[in-house]
Amino acid sequence: MTEHLLSFKEMCAKFEVTPRTLRYYEYIELLKPQKEGRARHYGPRDLARMTLILRGRRFGFSLEEIRRWLLLYDQKGTREQYQIWVEMADRQLAALTEQQRELEATIADLRQLREETARAL
């Protein structure tokens, strides 16, 4: 059974990314599509990696952090990759929790100022 490959255009549509983004991810070696001349074809490994890349970006990780983390699988295997992921997640959770605290304080300050201003009218 042959694996289904996605074209460059199909990959962009599936993940709702621009061609520029997809080319950049290839340039920084996050993705390694099969090439036939100028055509690029993305297999299951690329789809899985793209899912991880976009999830990592949504969680606030840099592309360099994601690239290093993905390299661990090839260099040291799943267990090491999982251990590093837990450490990365802990750091990011702490940073996001701090951002949340700061955002809640800002919202409270803005509400108070808005209410004071509305009363002054």
Secondary structure as GFF3:
##gff-version 3
##sequence-region A 1 121
A	DSSP	beta_strand	6	7	.	.	.	ID=ss1
A	DSSP	alpha_helix	8	15	.	.	.	ID=ss2
A	DSSP	alpha_helix	19	27	.	.	.	ID=ss3
A	DSSP	beta_strand	34	36	.	.	.	ID=ss4
A	DSSP	beta_strand	39	42	.	.	.	ID=ss5
A	DSSP	alpha_helix	44	58	.	.	.	ID=ss6
A	DSSP	alpha_helix	63	76	.	.	.	ID=ss7
A	DSSP	alpha_helix	78	120	.	.	.	ID=ss8
###
